[in-house]
Amino acid sequence: IGLELTFVSMGNPHAVAFVKTPVKSFPLGSIGPQVESHQLFPNNVNFSVVNIDEVGQLTARVWERGAGETMACGTGACAIAVASRLHDFINDEVDIWLPGGKINVSWDGVGQVYMEGPAEEVFAGDWRGS
């Protein structure tokens, strides 16, 4: 499978592919590990596949380096938004639908990237340090 990738850093490396295939049926489980550990990325890379649904609406899935496919990824969503804006696929704000829900990202093209989305506690515990 041939992919055109856009590379973005959010403090960690990201490779973003805009695909025509619906991301739901994209073979992320087999392609993700190949992109993650490609020789171009000596420390591995996070990999996102993205559909442009319409201006301001994207659907995506993310393969995180060292973790595999995740339900959502904050830096991945920000990287997707920046890559989309650099290609003029979106304006300053976008809703990105990931398997875990919707994340809203805004970026004016020059400054900080802002992300907003739901947060839920999924674990609580006590740590008895040494």
All heavy atoms as an XYZ file, in Angstrom:
978
protein
N       0.859     -1.184      0.000
C       0.000      0.000      0.000
C       0.896      1.234      0.000
O       1.817      1.334      0.789
C      -0.955     -0.033      1.213
C      -2.044      0.984      1.053
C      -0.218      0.199      2.514
C      -3.171      0.811      2.061
N       0.672      2.136     -0.921
C       1.447      3.368     -0.975
C       0.744      4.471     -0.203
O      -0.462      4.661     -0.344
N       1.481      5.167      0.631
C       0.904      6.236      1.437
C       1.717      7.513      1.288
O       2.940      7.468      1.272
C       0.908      5.854      2.929
C       0.025      4.715      3.375
C       0.324      4.360      4.820
C      -1.441      5.096      3.222
N       1.023      8.635      1.201
C       1.680      9.932      1.286
C       1.523     10.381      2.722
O       0.415     10.408      3.261
C       1.033     10.939      0.338
C       1.306     10.646     -1.113
C       0.774     11.736     -2.032
O       0.656     12.901     -1.593
O       0.471     11.405     -3.183
N       2.648     10.728      3.345
C       2.637     11.096      4.755
C       3.028     12.550      4.945
O       3.877     13.076      4.224
C       3.608     10.208      5.533
C       3.341      8.706      5.490
C       4.483      7.947      6.143
C       2.022      8.380      6.158
N       2.415     13.170      5.933
C       2.789     14.505      6.378
C       3.380     14.338      7.769
O       2.769     13.700      8.631
C       1.563     15.440      6.430
O       0.993     15.507      5.117
C       1.949     16.831      6.879
N       4.558     14.902      8.000
C       5.253     14.741      9.271
C       5.112     15.998     10.115
O       5.344     17.103      9.624
C       6.731     14.420      9.035
C       6.916     13.217      8.158
C       7.385     13.344      6.865
C       6.590     11.946      8.615
C       7.550     12.241      6.039
C       6.743     10.830      7.798
C       7.222     10.976      6.510
N       4.743     15.800     11.376
C       4.508     16.911     12.298
C       5.072     16.522     13.661
O       4.998     15.350     14.049
C       2.986     17.192     12.437
C       2.725     18.343     13.375
C       2.355     17.476     11.080
N       5.617     17.488     14.382
C       6.058     17.242     15.752
C       5.166     18.002     16.720
O       4.931     19.191     16.557
C       7.508     17.689     15.957
O       7.854     17.542     17.324
N       4.682     17.309     17.710
C       3.925     17.916     18.805
C       4.729     17.728     20.097
O       4.176     17.602     21.174
C       2.551     17.238     18.962
C       1.605     17.467     17.820
S       1.001     19.168     17.804
C       1.651     19.737     16.255
N       6.054     17.701     19.944
C       6.933     17.326     21.033
C       7.247     15.846     20.945
O       8.143     15.343     21.610
N       6.484     15.143     20.136
C       6.728     13.752     19.775
C       6.404     13.617     18.286
O       5.637     14.406     17.739
C       5.925     12.787     20.657
C       4.431     13.040     20.613
O       3.946     14.036     20.100
N       3.666     12.133     21.167
N       7.000     12.654     17.605
C       6.873     12.584     16.144
C       5.553     11.957     15.683
O       5.082     10.973     16.257
C       8.058     11.703     15.738
C       8.281     10.819     16.927
C       7.935     11.651     18.134
N       4.981     12.549     14.633
C       3.732     12.055     14.055
C       3.840     12.000     12.540
O       4.386     12.900     11.913
C       2.560     12.973     14.425
C       2.184     12.889     15.856
N       1.224     12.029     16.322
C       2.653     13.553     16.938
C       1.109     12.167     17.630
N       1.980     13.078     18.033
N       3.272     10.942     11.973
C       3.122     10.796     10.528
C       1.624     10.686     10.263
O       0.944      9.836     10.844
C       3.842      9.544     10.034
N       1.105     11.573      9.416
C      -0.335     11.650      9.153
C      -0.593     11.307      7.693
O       0.034     11.878      6.799
C      -0.877     13.060      9.475
C      -2.369     13.147      9.200
C      -0.565     13.446     10.921
N      -1.527     10.371      7.469
C      -1.902      9.980      6.108
C      -3.372     10.319      5.888
O      -4.237      9.885      6.651
C      -1.682      8.493      5.896
N      -3.647     11.111      4.859
C      -5.024     11.414      4.463
C      -5.407     10.371      3.424
O      -4.764     10.264      2.384
C      -5.116     12.837      3.906
C      -4.747     13.870      4.934
C      -3.459     14.395      4.990
C      -5.677     14.298      5.867
C      -3.108     15.327      5.952
C      -5.335     15.225      6.828
C      -4.050     15.738      6.866
N      -6.427      9.580      3.747
C      -6.779      8.438      2.903
C      -8.217      8.547      2.405
O      -9.062      9.171      3.038
C      -6.577      7.107      3.662
C      -5.106      6.909      4.022
C      -7.449      7.021      4.906
N      -8.462      7.942      1.250
C      -9.821      7.875      0.686
C     -10.594      6.706      1.282
O     -11.801      6.754      1.438
C      -9.758      7.728     -0.836
C      -9.038      8.862     -1.527
C      -9.968      9.977     -1.863
C      -9.235     11.016     -2.711
N      -9.507     12.354     -2.289
N      -9.875      5.620      1.600
C     -10.500      4.460      2.240
C     -11.104      4.898      3.565
O     -10.445      5.625      4.313
C      -9.422      3.383      2.530
O      -8.761      3.060      1.331
C     -10.028      2.155      3.178
N     -12.318      4.489      3.891
C     -12.858      4.836      5.212
C     -11.905      4.354      6.311
O     -11.461      3.197      6.277
C     -14.192      4.090      5.270
C     -14.590      3.910      3.833
C     -13.292      3.725      3.091
N     -11.566      5.238      7.249
C     -10.603      4.862      8.284
C     -11.068      3.647      9.078
O     -10.247      2.878      9.580
C     -10.251      6.032      9.231
C      -9.558      7.140      8.481
C     -11.455      6.549      9.967
N     -12.375      3.465      9.158
C     -12.917      2.312      9.883
C     -12.442      0.995      9.277
O     -12.224      0.016      9.987
C     -14.445      2.384      9.873
C     -15.123      1.433     10.805
C     -16.614      1.703     10.822
C     -17.258      0.960     11.972
N     -18.667      1.290     12.121
N     -12.260      0.952      7.960
C     -11.833     -0.284      7.300
C     -10.349     -0.271      6.908
O      -9.863     -1.236      6.317
C     -12.704     -0.556      6.072
O     -12.595      0.500      5.144
N      -9.629      0.786      7.237
C      -8.198      0.848      6.931
C      -7.470     -0.212      7.760
O      -7.731     -0.359      8.952
C      -7.634      2.239      7.246
C      -6.203      2.419      6.843
C      -5.887      2.844      5.568
C      -5.170      2.140      7.731
C      -4.558      3.002      5.178
C      -3.842      2.294      7.358
C      -3.539      2.725      6.076
N      -6.528     -0.975      7.167
C      -5.831     -2.043      7.894
C      -4.758     -1.512      8.858
O      -3.566     -1.832      8.732
C      -5.230     -2.889      6.770
C      -5.006     -1.920      5.659
C      -6.144     -0.925      5.756
N      -5.189     -0.732      9.830
C      -4.257     -0.092     10.756
C      -3.449     -1.104     11.560
O      -2.276     -0.878     11.857
C      -5.013      0.854     11.695
C      -4.178      1.789     12.553
C      -3.311      2.707     11.698
C      -5.075      2.621     13.468
N      -4.066     -2.238     11.896
C      -3.365     -3.258     12.670
C      -2.165     -3.849     11.971
O      -1.213     -4.301     12.620
N      -2.167     -3.850     10.643
C      -1.010     -4.379      9.908
C      -0.107     -3.265      9.381
O       1.117     -3.421      9.355
C      -1.464     -5.291      8.770
O      -2.273     -4.586      7.855
N      -0.675     -2.152      8.969
C       0.127     -1.046      8.423
C       0.762     -0.217      9.539
O       1.900      0.236      9.417
C      -0.727     -0.145      7.503
C      -1.361     -0.958      6.374
C       0.097      1.021      6.950
C      -0.397     -1.603      5.427
N       0.036     -0.017     10.637
C       0.536      0.800     11.747
C       1.912      0.386     12.248
O       2.813      1.239     12.349
N       2.127     -0.902     12.544
C       3.446     -1.309     13.030
C       4.561     -1.094     11.998
O       5.693     -0.794     12.366
C       3.281     -2.807     13.315
C       1.816     -3.026     13.456
C       1.154     -1.991     12.595
N       4.218     -1.221     10.715
C       5.227     -1.019      9.667
C       5.660      0.442      9.598
O       6.850      0.742      9.446
C       4.672     -1.462      8.315
C       4.426     -2.947      8.212
C       3.826     -3.307      6.870
O       4.359     -2.940      5.822
N       2.716     -4.026      6.898
N       4.683      1.361      9.692
C       5.021      2.784      9.662
C       5.759      3.161     10.952
O       6.786      3.845     10.920
C       3.758      3.659      9.480
C       4.105      5.145      9.581
C       3.088      3.354      8.138
N       5.226      2.706     12.086
C       5.828      3.036     13.395
C       7.321      2.749     13.422
O       8.107      3.563     13.906
C       5.141      2.243     14.506
C       5.815      2.411     15.862
C       5.318      1.460     16.931
O       4.487      0.576     16.647
O       5.780      1.604     18.081
N       7.719      1.602     12.915
C       9.113      1.171     13.043
C       9.916      1.277     11.748
O      10.990      0.692     11.644
C       9.153     -0.276     13.552
O       8.512     -1.135     12.613
N       9.409      2.054     10.783
C      10.138      2.224      9.524
C      11.517      2.823      9.801
O      11.695      3.608     10.730
C       9.333      3.122      8.570
C       9.871      3.116      7.180
N      10.948      3.899      6.794
C       9.493      2.428      6.084
C      11.201      3.693      5.519
N      10.332      2.807      5.063
N      12.477      2.482      8.971
C      13.855      2.946      9.154
C      13.992      4.471      9.137
O      14.977      5.012      9.652
C      14.772      2.328      8.101
C      14.473      2.766      6.682
C      15.349      2.059      5.662
O      16.090      1.143      5.992
N      15.260      2.485      4.419
N      13.013      5.194      8.558
C      13.052      6.659      8.591
C      12.939      7.210     10.009
O      13.317      8.346     10.267
C      11.889      7.247      7.777
C      11.980      7.194      6.266
C      10.670      7.649      5.643
C      13.133      8.057      5.774
N      12.400      6.379     10.931
C      12.112      6.842     12.284
C      12.898      6.019     13.303
O      12.398      5.024     13.819
C      10.608      6.735     12.566
C       9.757      7.266     11.449
C       9.008      6.406     10.657
C       9.712      8.619     11.170
C       8.227      6.886      9.625
C       8.946      9.114     10.136
C       8.199      8.254      9.355
N      14.132      6.430     13.608
C      14.968      5.627     14.507
C      14.370      5.465     15.911
O      14.669      4.498     16.590
C      16.294      6.380     14.543
C      16.006      7.736     14.011
C      14.809      7.617     13.122
N      13.516      6.396     16.335
C      12.857      6.297     17.643
C      11.371      5.994     17.502
O      10.590      6.266     18.415
C      13.063      7.585     18.436
C      14.523      7.803     18.763
O      15.208      6.899     19.217
N      15.015      9.000     18.498
N      10.994      5.483     16.337
C       9.602      5.158     16.007
C       8.752      6.432     15.879
O       9.205      7.535     16.160
C       8.999      4.169     16.987
C       9.671      2.810     16.898
O      10.516      2.575     16.041
N       9.310      1.906     17.774
N       7.509      6.254     15.410
C       6.648      7.397     15.116
C       5.191      7.018     15.389
O       4.815      5.847     15.280
C       6.823      7.843     13.636
C       6.252      6.828     12.664
C       6.239      9.219     13.391
N       4.390      7.989     15.782
C       2.946      7.810     15.885
C       2.378      7.962     14.474
O       2.849      8.796     13.697
C       2.338      8.871     16.800
C       2.865      8.764     18.213
O       2.707      7.749     18.869
N       3.517      9.808     18.687
N       1.349      7.186     14.164
C       0.809      7.165     12.803
C      -0.702      7.334     12.835
O      -1.391      6.612     13.553
C       1.189      5.833     12.145
C       0.552      5.575     10.816
C       0.697      6.468      9.766
C      -0.199      4.426     10.607
C       0.106      6.210      8.529
C      -0.785      4.160      9.387
C      -0.627      5.059      8.346
N      -1.199      8.296     12.073
C      -2.645      8.549     11.998
C      -3.136      8.416     10.581
O      -2.467      8.844      9.633
C      -2.964      9.974     12.481
O      -2.564     10.163     13.806
N      -4.327      7.827     10.428
C      -5.017      7.805      9.142
C      -6.261      8.668      9.299
O      -6.942      8.612     10.321
C      -5.377      6.385      8.668
C      -4.129      5.631      8.283
C      -6.163      5.619      9.695
N      -6.531      9.473      8.271
C      -7.552     10.508      8.384
C      -8.427     10.550      7.143
O      -7.922     10.481      6.022
C      -6.894     11.895      8.574
C      -7.941     12.981      8.769
C      -5.898     11.888      9.723
N      -9.743     10.690      7.368
C     -10.696     11.010      6.299
C     -11.131     12.452      6.476
O     -11.423     12.890      7.583
C     -11.958     10.151      6.364
C     -11.741      8.699      6.024
O     -12.377      7.844      6.614
N     -10.874      8.375      5.088
N     -11.178     13.168      5.369
C     -11.716     14.530      5.382
C     -13.196     14.406      5.060
O     -13.569     14.159      3.916
C     -10.993     15.420      4.359
C      -9.497     15.422      4.640
C     -11.572     16.828      4.377
C      -8.662     15.926      3.499
N     -14.036     14.537      6.081
C     -15.475     14.397      5.891
C     -16.053     15.660      5.253
O     -16.850     15.578      4.333
C     -16.164     14.098      7.221
C     -15.625     12.811      7.853
O     -15.280     11.873      7.110
O     -15.536     12.760      9.086
N     -15.640     16.781      5.771
C     -16.002     18.105      5.244
C     -15.128     19.106      5.963
O     -14.435     18.761      6.930
C     -17.490     18.416      5.470
C     -17.909     18.390      6.923
C     -19.407     18.574      7.102
O     -20.162     17.634      6.804
O     -19.792     19.666      7.545
N     -15.128     20.365      5.524
C     -14.326     21.372      6.204
C     -14.807     21.453      7.653
O     -15.993     21.621      7.913
C     -14.447     22.751      5.513
C     -13.722     23.816      6.326
C     -13.875     22.687      4.107
N     -13.881     21.268      8.566
C     -14.221     21.331      9.988
C     -14.616     20.010     10.608
O     -14.886     19.939     11.806
N     -14.616     18.916      9.820
C     -14.990     17.589     10.334
C     -14.059     16.529      9.741
O     -14.017     16.346      8.528
C     -16.431     17.242      9.952
C     -17.481     18.162     10.515
C     -17.698     17.956     12.007
O     -17.628     16.840     12.518
N     -17.940     19.043     12.708
N     -13.332     15.836     10.620
C     -12.442     14.766     10.190
C     -12.749     13.503     10.997
O     -13.226     13.597     12.127
C     -10.974     15.146     10.431
C     -10.478     16.467      9.842
C      -9.049     16.740     10.294
C     -10.567     16.444      8.332
N     -12.449     12.360     10.420
C     -12.533     11.087     11.133
C     -11.146     10.464     11.078
O     -10.496     10.501     10.025
C     -13.559     10.143     10.477
O     -14.824     10.800     10.419
C     -13.706      8.859     11.283
N     -10.691      9.901     12.206
C      -9.320      9.402     12.244
C      -9.174      8.199     13.175
O     -10.016      7.962     14.047
C      -8.378     10.519     12.698
N      -8.088      7.482     12.956
C      -7.620      6.443     13.864
C      -6.126      6.651     14.053
O      -5.442      7.124     13.142
C      -7.886      5.044     13.306
C      -9.356      4.685     13.330
C      -9.684      3.435     12.563
N      -8.987      2.249     13.049
C      -8.742      1.183     12.271
N      -9.125      1.174     10.999
N      -8.124      0.136     12.758
N      -5.637      6.286     15.244
C      -4.237      6.538     15.571
C      -3.559      5.264     16.065
O      -4.099      4.546     16.906
C      -4.108      7.641     16.653
C      -2.655      7.871     17.033
C      -4.755      8.942     16.185
N      -2.358      5.037     15.535
C      -1.471      3.984     16.007
C      -0.354      4.688     16.772
O       0.439      5.423     16.190
C      -0.882      3.213     14.819
C      -0.014      2.083     15.243
C       1.333      2.121     15.511
C      -0.443      0.739     15.478
N       1.757      0.887     15.880
C       0.693      0.012     15.880
C      -1.667      0.082     15.388
C       0.636     -1.339     16.184
C      -1.730     -1.261     15.689
C      -0.577     -1.954     16.079
N      -0.314      4.503     18.090
C       0.706      5.173     18.904
C       1.935      4.296     19.047
O       1.815      3.097     19.310
C       0.160      5.501     20.289
C      -0.867      6.619     20.269
C      -1.175      7.138     21.666
O      -0.219      7.533     22.371
O      -2.353      7.137     22.031
N       3.092      4.915     18.895
C       4.335      4.155     19.015
C       4.432      3.541     20.417
O       4.177      4.206     21.418
C       5.553      5.020     18.703
C       5.764      6.173     19.642
C       6.955      7.008     19.227
N       7.101      8.121     20.166
C       8.193      8.808     20.322
N       9.252      8.535     19.596
N       8.237      9.796     21.184
N       4.727      2.270     20.436
C       4.878      1.561     21.697
C       3.576      1.117     22.349
O       3.588      0.415     23.337
N       2.428      1.540     21.805
C       1.146      1.195     22.434
C       0.174      0.520     21.475
O      -0.733     -0.169     21.906
C       0.488      2.453     23.006
N       0.322      0.749     20.179
C      -0.622      0.204     19.212
C      -1.797      1.152     18.999
O      -1.720      2.335     19.313
N      -2.895      0.611     18.489
C      -4.062      1.457     18.221
C      -4.689      1.902     19.539
O      -4.831      1.108     20.468
C      -5.103      0.730     17.372
C      -6.261      1.643     17.009
C      -7.239      1.061     16.013
O      -7.077     -0.117     15.623
O      -8.158      1.789     15.620
N      -5.040      3.175     19.610
C      -5.646      3.721     20.815
C      -7.019      4.299     20.490
O      -7.324      4.600     19.336
C      -4.765      4.828     21.437
O      -4.527      5.844     20.468
C      -3.436      4.255     21.900
N      -7.843      4.448     21.510
C      -9.190      5.002     21.337
C      -9.147      6.495     21.010
O     -10.024      7.009     20.323
C     -10.021      4.774     22.595
C     -10.276      3.303     22.897
S     -11.276      2.513     21.638
C     -12.850      3.260     21.943
N      -8.148      7.177     21.522
C      -7.973      8.608     21.264
C      -6.522      8.958     21.565
O      -5.844      8.236     22.288
C      -8.920      9.434     22.125
N      -6.074     10.063     21.022
C      -4.693     10.503     21.231
C      -4.672     12.021     21.124
O      -4.960     12.567     20.054
C      -3.788      9.864     20.184
S      -2.071     10.417     20.278
N      -4.344     12.686     22.216
C      -4.334     14.151     22.213
C      -3.301     14.740     21.283
O      -3.619     15.597     20.455
N      -2.055     14.281     21.383
C      -1.049     14.832     20.477
C      -1.322     14.401     19.047
O      -1.038     15.142     18.110
C       0.391     14.429     20.890
O       0.513     13.005     20.865
C       0.744     14.987     22.261
N      -1.914     13.215     18.884
C      -2.292     12.766     17.543
C      -3.347     13.663     16.926
O      -3.262     14.040     15.757
N      -4.363     14.030     17.729
C      -5.410     14.932     17.231
C      -4.818     16.288     16.859
O      -5.171     16.865     15.825
C      -6.507     15.090     18.280
N      -3.912     16.787     17.681
C      -3.270     18.073     17.371
C      -2.432     17.979     16.104
O      -2.467     18.879     15.258
C      -2.428     18.538     18.557
S      -3.398     19.002     20.005
N      -1.701     16.874     15.944
C      -0.903     16.678     14.732
C      -1.791     16.588     13.497
O      -1.472     17.151     12.443
C      -0.053     15.412     14.870
N      -2.922     15.895     13.623
C      -3.873     15.788     12.517
C      -4.387     17.169     12.126
O      -4.462     17.514     10.941
C      -5.035     14.854     12.898
C      -4.551     13.407     12.985
C      -6.200     14.993     11.925
C      -5.513     12.469     13.702
N      -4.734     17.988     13.118
C      -5.238     19.334     12.840
C      -4.178     20.194     12.160
O      -4.460     20.888     11.177
C      -5.720     19.994     14.131
N      -2.957     20.156     12.660
C      -1.884     20.958     12.069
C      -1.608     20.499     10.632
O      -1.518     21.325      9.715
C      -0.609     20.895     12.940
C       0.592     21.478     12.204
C      -0.843     21.634     14.255
N      -1.502     19.196     10.421
C      -1.257     18.684      9.059
C      -2.401     19.080      8.131
O      -2.167     19.479      6.983
C      -1.092     17.166      9.091
N      -3.633     19.004      8.622
C      -4.800     19.372      7.807
C      -4.780     20.843      7.447
O      -5.102     21.228      6.327
C      -6.086     19.047      8.572
O      -6.180     17.671      8.842
N      -4.407     21.672      8.406
C      -4.354     23.128      8.155
C      -3.224     23.461      7.192
O      -3.369     24.323      6.326
C      -4.170     23.868      9.486
C      -4.071     25.370      9.395
C      -5.386     26.015      9.692
N      -5.407     27.440      9.913
C      -4.753     28.381      9.251
N      -3.898     28.082      8.319
N      -4.931     29.652      9.535
N      -2.080     22.789      7.331
C      -0.947     23.029      6.423
C      -1.307     22.694      4.979
O      -0.791     23.310      4.052
C       0.277     22.217      6.866
C       0.940     22.668      8.166
C       2.022     21.670      8.578
C       1.523     24.070      8.035
N      -2.206     21.731      4.787
C      -2.661     21.349      3.445
C      -3.904     22.129      3.010
O      -4.461     21.850      1.947
C      -2.972     19.847      3.398
C      -1.757     18.977      3.405
N      -0.864     18.917      2.360
C      -1.280     18.121      4.351
C       0.107     18.064      2.651
N      -0.126     17.572      3.855
N      -4.365     23.060      3.831
C      -5.589     23.847      3.555
C      -6.832     22.966      3.442
O      -7.761     23.287      2.710
C      -5.432     24.696      2.284
C      -4.439     25.836      2.486
O      -4.387     26.397      3.590
O      -3.708     26.153      1.529
N      -6.864     21.866      4.183
C      -8.057     21.022      4.225
C      -9.082     21.554      5.218
O     -10.255     21.185      5.154
C      -7.707     19.579      4.611
C      -6.815     18.869      3.624
C      -5.969     17.868      4.060
C      -6.833     19.166      2.266
C      -5.153     17.177      3.167
C      -6.022     18.493      1.368
C      -5.175     17.497      1.821
N      -8.616     22.376      6.167
C      -9.489     22.927      7.206
C      -9.150     24.395      7.413
O      -8.140     24.885      6.907
C      -9.329     22.180      8.557
C      -7.911     22.357      9.112
C      -9.690     20.705      8.409
C      -7.742     21.942     10.562
N      -9.990     25.067      8.194
C      -9.702     26.429      8.630
C      -9.025     26.357      9.994
O      -8.316     25.403     10.272
C     -10.982     27.253      8.634
C     -11.561     27.394      7.227
O     -10.843     27.649      6.270
N     -12.860     27.197      7.099
N      -9.277     27.317     10.859
C      -8.585     27.368     12.148
C      -9.092     26.360     13.187
O      -8.421     26.130     14.181
C      -8.703     28.760     12.763
C      -7.918     29.807     11.993
O      -7.197     29.452     11.053
O      -8.020     30.999     12.349
N     -10.270     25.792     12.986
C     -10.849     24.907     13.993
C     -11.429     23.669     13.329
O     -11.979     23.744     12.231
C     -11.950     25.647     14.752
C     -12.456     24.916     15.962
C     -13.379     25.772     16.819
O     -13.291     27.011     16.766
O     -14.177     25.167     17.539
N     -11.311     22.532     14.026
C     -11.787     21.276     13.458
C     -12.271     20.341     14.562
O     -11.727     20.341     15.662
C     -10.675     20.598     12.620
C      -9.501     20.173     13.478
C     -11.205     19.428     11.819
N     -13.302     19.574     14.263
C     -13.733     18.471     15.115
C     -13.156     17.194     14.521
O     -13.345     16.916     13.336
C     -15.263     18.354     15.158
C     -15.907     19.454     15.967
O     -15.269     19.961     16.918
O     -17.055     19.817     15.659
N     -12.459     16.439     15.359
C     -11.853     15.188     14.916
C     -12.533     14.051     15.666
O     -12.521     14.014     16.893
C     -10.336     15.178     15.179
C      -9.676     16.354     14.442
C      -9.732     13.836     14.746
C      -8.226     16.577     14.793
N     -13.150     13.161     14.900
C     -13.842     12.009     15.476
C     -12.889     10.833     15.503
O     -12.424     10.374     14.471
C     -15.093     11.680     14.663
C     -16.134     12.742     14.817
C     -16.312     13.846     14.033
C     -17.113     12.824     15.848
N     -17.351     14.608     14.511
C     -17.870     14.003     15.624
C     -17.439     12.013     16.942
C     -18.916     14.386     16.444
C     -18.491     12.396     17.760
C     -19.213     13.571     17.506
N     -12.581     10.363     16.709
C     -11.741      9.194     16.948
C     -12.622      8.105     17.543
O     -13.739      8.398     17.994
C     -10.606      9.563     17.912
C      -9.620     10.613     17.365
C      -8.946     11.370     18.489
C      -8.594      9.925     16.495
N     -12.179      6.852     17.578
C     -13.026      5.799     18.153
C     -13.514      6.110     19.571
O     -14.609      5.704     19.950
C     -12.112      4.568     18.139
C     -11.202      4.810     16.985
C     -10.947      6.303     16.995
N     -12.743      6.856     20.336
C     -13.132      7.190     21.707
C     -13.998      8.425     21.835
O     -14.440      8.757     22.930
N     -14.256      9.121     20.750
C     -15.102     10.313     20.809
C     -14.524     11.470     20.022
O     -13.545     11.327     19.282
N     -15.142     12.632     20.215
C     -14.790     13.833     19.451
C     -13.815     14.714     20.231
O     -13.994     14.942     21.415
C     -16.049     14.632     19.137
C     -15.780     15.916     18.363
C     -17.052     16.666     18.054
C     -17.532     17.389     19.295
N     -18.597     18.360     19.022
N     -12.794     15.209     19.526
C     -11.854     16.181     20.071
C     -11.898     17.402     19.158
O     -11.852     17.277     17.935
C     -10.423     15.610     20.138
C     -10.364     14.420     21.092
C      -9.437     16.692     20.566
C      -9.004     13.756     21.180
N     -12.008     18.569     19.746
C     -11.987     19.820     18.989
C     -10.590     20.419     19.108
O     -10.052     20.532     20.207
C     -13.034     20.797     19.530
C     -12.996     22.117     18.779
O     -12.279     23.030     19.161
N     -13.751     22.200     17.715
N     -10.006     20.774     17.965
C      -8.665     21.357     17.949
C      -8.719     22.659     17.169
O      -9.362     22.742     16.117
C      -7.634     20.400     17.308
C      -6.238     21.012     17.339
C      -7.637     19.048     18.012
N      -8.030     23.668     17.692
C      -7.921     24.932     16.963
C      -6.455     25.351     16.887
O      -5.677     25.134     17.815
C      -8.768     26.018     17.631
O      -8.383     26.216     18.964
N      -6.118     25.922     15.743
C      -4.765     26.414     15.491
C      -4.863     27.505     14.437
O      -5.426     27.299     13.354
C      -3.856     25.285     15.009
C      -2.436     25.697     14.788
C      -1.615     26.354     15.675
C      -1.645     25.495     13.617
N      -0.370     26.547     15.121
C      -0.366     26.030     13.860
C      -1.901     24.895     12.388
C       0.658     25.993     12.916
C      -0.878     24.860     11.452
C       0.395     25.400     11.708
N      -4.277     28.656     14.744
C      -4.365     29.785     13.813
C      -3.266     29.769     12.754
O      -3.150     30.688     11.955
C      -4.362     31.106     14.572
C      -3.068     31.374     15.324
O      -2.090     30.601     15.174
O      -3.025     32.367     16.080
N      -2.465     28.735     12.738
C      -1.422     28.609     11.727
C      -0.070     29.119     12.170
O       0.918     28.911     11.466
N       0.015     29.770     13.331
C       1.302     30.302     13.767
C       1.593     30.097     15.246
O       2.742     29.966     15.632
C       1.439     31.814     13.452
C       1.517     32.060     11.967
C       0.323     32.611     14.073
N       0.598     30.069     16.080
C       0.833     30.014     17.524
C       0.585     28.646     18.121
O       0.845     27.620     17.505
N       0.071     28.673     19.335
C      -0.203     27.456     20.085
C      -1.352     26.664     19.463
O      -2.243     27.223     18.844
C      -0.587     27.813     21.525
C       0.501     28.529     22.301
C       1.683     27.619     22.599
O       1.509     26.453     22.940
N       2.882     28.140     22.462
N      -1.326     25.362     19.675
C      -2.410     24.473     19.265
C      -3.257     24.211     20.514
O      -2.719     23.889     21.575
C      -1.856     23.134     18.715
C      -2.987     22.201     18.325
C      -0.933     23.396     17.532
N      -4.572     24.376     20.391
C      -5.481     24.180     21.523
C      -6.404     23.008     21.254
O      -6.969     22.880     20.172
C      -6.309     25.443     21.770
C      -5.455     26.616     22.178
C      -5.028     27.549     21.236
C      -5.051     26.773     23.497
C      -4.225     28.621     21.610
C      -4.246     27.838     23.880
C      -3.836     28.762     22.929
O      -3.033     29.815     23.284
N      -6.561     22.169     22.282
C      -7.388     20.984     22.169
C      -8.431     21.002     23.277
O      -8.144     21.381     24.409
C      -6.507     19.738     22.312
C      -7.262     18.437     22.297
S      -6.183     17.015     22.583
C      -5.675     17.296     24.260
N      -9.641     20.567     22.920
C     -10.714     20.489     23.901
C     -11.502     19.209     23.647
O     -11.815     18.874     22.510
C     -11.639     21.693     23.749
C     -12.749     21.743     24.750
C     -13.625     22.974     24.558
O     -13.138     23.990     24.053
O     -14.810     22.895     24.909
N     -11.805     18.505     24.716
C     -12.577     17.280     24.589
C     -12.928     16.736     25.950
O     -12.503     17.263     26.978
N     -13.707     15.681     25.985
C     -14.136     15.120     27.268
C     -12.984     14.407     27.979
O     -12.050     13.927     27.353
C     -15.223     14.118     26.863
C     -14.861     13.728     25.472
C     -14.240     14.948     24.845
N     -13.080     14.368     29.285
C     -12.118     13.623     30.100
C     -12.901     12.824     31.130
O     -13.871     13.309     31.698
C     -11.157     14.587     30.798
N     -12.501     11.588     31.313
C     -13.156     10.720     32.281
C     -12.109     10.003     33.108
O     -11.088      9.571     32.577
C     -14.010      9.662     31.572
C     -15.181     10.217     30.811
C     -15.984      9.118     30.139
O     -16.007      7.985     30.671
O     -16.562      9.391     29.078
N     -12.370      9.868     34.396
C     -11.493      9.080     35.243
C     -11.745      7.606     34.927
O     -12.884      7.149     34.925
C     -11.780      9.341     36.716
C     -10.849      8.608     37.637
C     -11.065      8.955     39.095
O     -11.635     10.023     39.401
O     -10.650      8.147     39.940
N     -10.684      6.896     34.640
C     -10.825      5.484     34.305
C     -10.131      4.579     35.317
O     -10.266      3.360     35.263
C     -10.299      5.171     32.886
C     -11.146      5.871     31.838
C      -8.839      5.554     32.749
N      -9.395      5.182     36.235
C      -8.691      4.387     37.225
C      -8.377      5.259     38.426
O      -8.097      6.444     38.289
C      -7.382      3.840     36.638
C      -6.579      3.013     37.606
C      -6.927      1.692     37.853
C      -5.504      3.554     38.277
C      -6.196      0.926     38.747
C      -4.771      2.794     39.163
C      -5.118      1.472     39.408
N      -8.435      4.687     39.598
C      -8.010      5.355     40.823
C      -7.260      4.339     41.663
O      -7.543      3.133     41.605
C      -9.217      5.897     41.582
N      -6.315      4.797     42.430
C      -5.551      3.877     43.263
C      -4.694      4.620     44.252
O      -4.605      5.855     44.234
N      -4.085      3.888     45.132
C      -3.155      4.425     46.111
C      -1.780      3.862     45.832
O      -1.627      2.667     45.549
C      -3.580      4.027     47.539
C      -4.864      4.701     47.958
O      -5.055      5.894     47.650
O      -5.687      4.007     48.603
N      -0.800      4.720     45.926
C       0.574      4.276     45.746
C       1.291      4.443     47.070
O       1.277      5.529     47.662
C       1.269      5.078     44.653
C       2.697      4.683     44.452
C       3.168      3.463     44.096
C       3.834      5.515     44.612
N       4.527      3.470     43.999
C       4.974      4.731     44.322
C       4.028      6.833     44.955
C       6.267      5.219     44.379
C       5.315      7.327     44.998
C       6.420      6.517     44.715
N       1.872      3.409     47.522
C       2.642      3.453     48.769
C       4.114      3.492     48.386
O       4.730      2.452     48.138
C       2.323      2.244     49.631
C       0.851      2.174     49.979
C       0.582      1.052     50.965
N      -0.746      0.502     50.992
C      -1.880      1.127     51.145
N      -1.923      2.416     51.224
N      -3.030      0.475     51.203
N       4.637      4.708     48.288
C       6.025      4.896     47.874
C       7.007      4.311     48.866
O       6.663      3.962     49.992
N       8.268      4.219     48.458
C       9.280      3.601     49.305
C       9.685      4.457     50.469
O       9.682      5.563     50.614
C      10.518      3.256     48.482
O      10.968      4.374     47.765
